[in-house]
Structure formats: structure tokens, C-alpha cells
Amino acid sequence: MIFLGCPTTVGGSFYCFNNKLTSLEGCPVIVGKDFYCFNNQLTSLKGCPTTVGGDFYCWNNKTKFSKEYARSLCKVKGDVNV
């Protein structure tokens, strides 16, 4: 499952948790506040936003991600929660 028709920029938070997602391809590039992608089937964070103005939540996926890995793909202003 990939995102189709998502805006490239979201001023607030973006919620895509609890959806059995296997990819973040096509999700917004810039999220102004928090980004939530926990409780999915993700094995990679490839395609995640390049900028998140708040916190990044990515726990409970098929792969356990590290904070360093998330930050290598995304400039997160707040905390990364894995």
C-alpha cells in the first residue's frame, strides 16, 4: 500500500498509524507538526517526510527502527519515538 493523492506539504500533524502500511512512498514531504506512522507493517522509512516540525512516531512496525535511522532520512525538530 502506498499513498496516492497526498499533499506534498501538511501544515499540521499527519496521521497514518494503524493502517497496515508497507511503504511510506507518496506521503507528504513536509509535515509542520507531528508525523505518526506507528502500528503498521513498515520495513523501511524510505519515503517518509524530509522535514517534520514536531515529533516523529514510528514504533510497532515490522522492523524496529532506530532514532538515528529516522533522523538520517528526516530532519525532525522534536523527538523521534521508536
N, C-alpha and C positions, 0 to 999 in steps of 0.2 A: 504494500500500500504506500503510495506517495501522495503528496499534496498537489492538488490541481486547483488553479484559480486563486491561490492565496495572494494577498497583497505583499509587496516587497518590503513595506515599512508598516509597522504597527506602533502607534504612539503609546499604548498602554501595555498590559500584560498579554501574553499569548499562551493559551491552554490547549495542549494536545495530549494530555495524560489519559490513561485507561482506554486506549483505542486499538490495542494490538498492532501498533505501527511497527514496521520492519525497516523503515527508512525515514530520514528527515529531509530527503530531497524535495525541493519545491517549497519549503516552509519560508517564512519571512526572513529577509536578510538582516533587517534592523528591528529590534524589539526595544521599545522605550523603557519598559519596566521589567517585570519578571517573565522568564521562559520556563514552562512546565512541560516536560516530556517523560515523566516517570510512569511506571506501571505499563510499559509497552513491551515489545519483543525486539528492541534495538540491539544490534551487534556492533554498531558504529555510530558515531555522532557526525559523520560526514553529511554535509548539507544543513547543519544547524546554523542559526544566525551567526553572522560575523561580529555583531555587536549586540550586547544585552545591557540595558541601562540599570537593571536591578540584579536580582538573583537568578541563578540557573539551577533547575531541579531535574536531575536525571537518574534517580535511584530506581531499583527494582526493574531492571531490564534484563534481557537475555545475557548480556555482558555487563560485568561490573566495571564501570568507568572510573578513572582517577580524576581528581581535580586538575592535575597537570595536563592530562589529555584534553579535557574540556577547554581549558584555557589556551591550549595550543591551537585550537580551532576557532575560538570565540573570545573577543575582548569583553569580559564580564566585569562590570563596575562593582557589583556586590559579591556575595558569596556563591560558591559552587557547592551544591549539595548532592553527594553521590551515595 
